[in-house]
Amino acid sequence: MVKHQDLFGLENKVAVLTGAASGIGFATAELLAELGSNVIILDIDEEKGKVATEKILAKGGEASYFKCDVTSSSDCEMAIKEIETQFGRIDILFNNAGVIRRRNVVDLEEKDWDLVLDVSLKGAYLLSKYAIPVMAKNNGGSIINTGSGWGLKGGNEAVSYCAAKAGVVNLTRAMAIDHGKQNIRVNCVCPGDTDTPLLRDEANQLNEEENAFLVSSALGRPIERLGTPRDIANAVLFLASDLSTWVSGTVLTVDGGGLA
Ligand SMILES: NC(=O)c1ccc[n+]([C@@H]2O[C@H](COP(=O)([O-])OP(=O)(O)OC[C@H]3O[C@@H](n4cnc5c(N)ncnc54)[C@H](O)[C@@H]3O)[C@@H](O)[C@H]2O)c1
């Protein structure tokens, strides 16, 4: 019988996850910790980050929290330096922090254009910039970037988000080409509508009733429901683990068939 620990190869791996105080990032941190990885939660929200870490520790997992604004070069550099000092290596990087602004190009304020691009796209660049040399010193690793279905097609009233996520998709491919020689795989997971605080906040931004918005977001998919954070975490698990050792530069859409 194959043991799942051997199949996934995640035991004692050091996994750094951004935006992991909540939603998809937290579900992924929980899952990787369940499979034996030491998870490091990077998030701008200190209160939620500490609660998330405590939850994983309470279940017997290994977890720590570092406050990090992924749009800040100095925060990213310091976090990676500290992680290298404390843990000696980085095996997995999940660039997942994101925010959304539901506005068209006329109504969107410039600061919100910058914020959405900076968190999703620049954040993935900055963390990777500092983490890759550490990964490379220890025989490589796996980077997973969070895109979106709206990185692959357009969506209404979300111009900065669609632009940022399309950027994340092609950043992934370019990084995969550059860092394969260091045995670093780079892949992208593209979730469809998943029940997290970010999705619920979209209802508020669009002045729609939250439950009606969630119901309408689930409609029209072959698997007709919203995604759960765990649905997305399972896909990230595959890309982080030894099950995908020859998968790089790819985009894995996880959306109940919505884009089919
Ligand atoms: N929920 C969905 O329907 C959906 C669909 C497609 C893609 N995504 C993407 O999934 C990712 C995770 O989103 P989620 O739905 O779990 O949302 P979420 O709001 O539950 O989690 C996002 C996390 O990112 C953190 N964050 C925001 N700005 C940050 C910054 N500057 N630095 C560090 N951390 C920061 C937040 O504090 C929060 O903990 C995002 O990239 C999002 O765009 C979500």
The ligand as an SDF file (V2000), in Angstrom:
LIG
                    3D

 44 48  0  0  0  0  0  0  0  0999 V2000
  -13.2210   33.7600   -4.1640 N   0  0  0  0  0  0  0  0  0  0  0  0
  -13.3040   33.7150   -5.4760 C   0  0  0  0  0  0  0  0  0  0  0  0
  -14.4060   33.5840   -6.0530 O   0  0  0  0  0  0  0  0  0  0  0  0
  -12.0620   33.8020   -6.3090 C   0  0  0  0  0  0  0  0  0  0  0  0
  -12.1500   33.4720   -7.6750 C   0  0  0  0  0  0  0  0  0  0  0  0
  -11.0160   33.5580   -8.4570 C   0  0  0  0  0  0  0  0  0  0  0  0
   -9.8070   33.9350   -7.8860 C   0  0  0  0  0  0  0  0  0  0  0  0
   -9.7540   34.2390   -6.5610 N   0  0  0  0  0  0  0  0  0  0  0  0
   -8.4650   34.6440   -6.0180 C   0  0  0  0  0  0  0  0  0  0  0  0
   -8.1290   33.8130   -4.9310 O   0  0  0  0  0  0  0  0  0  0  0  0
   -7.2140   34.5040   -4.0770 C   0  0  0  0  0  0  0  0  0  0  0  0
   -7.6480   34.3700   -2.6400 C   0  0  0  0  0  0  0  0  0  0  0  0
   -8.8760   35.0610   -2.4910 O   0  0  0  0  0  0  0  0  0  0  0  0
  -10.0470   34.5940   -1.5110 P   0  0  0  0  0  0  0  0  0  0  0  0
  -11.2550   34.4570   -2.3370 O   0  0  0  0  0  0  0  0  0  0  0  0
   -9.5950   33.4870   -0.6590 O   0  0  0  0  0  0  0  0  0  0  0  0
  -10.2400   35.9600   -0.7020 O   0  0  0  0  0  0  0  0  0  0  0  0
  -10.0990   36.3520    0.8430 P   0  0  0  0  0  0  0  0  0  0  0  0
  -10.5140   37.7710    0.9100 O   0  0  0  0  0  0  0  0  0  0  0  0
  -10.7870   35.3470    1.6980 O   0  0  0  0  0  0  0  0  0  0  0  0
   -8.5240   36.2350    1.1100 O   0  0  0  0  0  0  0  0  0  0  0  0
   -7.6050   37.1610    0.5830 C   0  0  0  0  0  0  0  0  0  0  0  0
   -6.5080   37.3780    1.6170 C   0  0  0  0  0  0  0  0  0  0  0  0
   -5.5200   38.2440    1.0260 O   0  0  0  0  0  0  0  0  0  0  0  0
   -5.0690   39.1280    2.0510 C   0  0  0  0  0  0  0  0  0  0  0  0
   -4.4720   40.3260    1.4660 N   0  0  0  0  0  0  0  0  0  0  0  0
   -5.0950   41.3490    0.8250 C   0  0  0  0  0  0  0  0  0  0  0  0
   -4.2120   42.3000    0.4940 N   0  0  0  0  0  0  0  0  0  0  0  0
   -2.9840   41.8660    0.9230 C   0  0  0  0  0  0  0  0  0  0  0  0
   -1.6860   42.4160    0.8720 C   0  0  0  0  0  0  0  0  0  0  0  0
   -1.4510   43.6200    0.3170 N   0  0  0  0  0  0  0  0  0  0  0  0
   -0.6800   41.7030    1.4050 N   0  0  0  0  0  0  0  0  0  0  0  0
   -0.8960   40.5080    1.9920 C   0  0  0  0  0  0  0  0  0  0  0  0
   -2.1140   39.9430    2.0720 N   0  0  0  0  0  0  0  0  0  0  0  0
   -3.1560   40.6170    1.5440 C   0  0  0  0  0  0  0  0  0  0  0  0
   -6.3270   39.4360    2.8620 C   0  0  0  0  0  0  0  0  0  0  0  0
   -6.0190   39.9620    4.1390 O   0  0  0  0  0  0  0  0  0  0  0  0
   -7.0050   38.0690    2.9100 C   0  0  0  0  0  0  0  0  0  0  0  0
   -6.5730   37.3260    4.0360 O   0  0  0  0  0  0  0  0  0  0  0  0
   -7.1590   35.9380   -4.5960 C   0  0  0  0  0  0  0  0  0  0  0  0
   -6.0130   36.1080   -5.3930 O   0  0  0  0  0  0  0  0  0  0  0  0
   -8.4140   36.0350   -5.4370 C   0  0  0  0  0  0  0  0  0  0  0  0
   -8.2990   37.0100   -6.4340 O   0  0  0  0  0  0  0  0  0  0  0  0
  -10.8480   34.1730   -5.7610 C   0  0  0  0  0  0  0  0  0  0  0  0
  1  2  1  0
  2  3  2  0
  2  4  1  0
  4  5  1  0
  4 44  2  0
  5  6  2  0
  6  7  1  0
  7  8  2  0
  8  9  1  0
  8 44  1  0
  9 10  1  0
  9 42  1  0
 10 11  1  0
 11 12  1  0
 11 40  1  0
 12 13  1  0
 13 14  1  0
 14 15  2  0
 14 16  1  0
 14 17  1  0
 17 18  1  0
 18 19  2  0
 18 20  1  0
 18 21  1  0
 21 22  1  0
 22 23  1  0
 23 24  1  0
 23 38  1  0
 24 25  1  0
 25 26  1  0
 25 36  1  0
 26 27  1  0
 26 35  1  0
 27 28  2  0
 28 29  1  0
 29 30  1  0
 29 35  2  0
 30 31  1  0
 30 32  2  0
 32 33  1  0
 33 34  2  0
 34 35  1  0
 36 37  1  0
 36 38  1  0
 38 39  1  0
 40 41  1  0
 40 42  1  0
 42 43  1  0
M  CHG  2   8   1  16  -1
M  END
$$$$
